Amino acid sequence: MIYIEEWLKKGITDAQTSVREAMRKTFWYYYKCYPVQGKKFLQSQLSSQLRKAVELSIPERLEIDYQVT
């Protein structure tokens, strides 16, 4: 899991907008499979600004029941 989270963090903080957008969506696929680890990742690995950007990018087709903190 550590490598996945490192990869997600690198992508979410990338300099290119298109990479960040894609990785924010990718994060939710990770969250769908591993909700506990995903929530911990959001709370501990991202700044509040990045966390908000990720929280606003939940793909509707995944039907994730996530409450914005």
Secondary structure, DSSP 8 states (H G I E B T S, - for coil): -HHHHHHHHHHHT-SSHHHHHHHHHHHHHHHHH-HHHHHHHHHHHS-HHHHHHHHTT--GGG-------
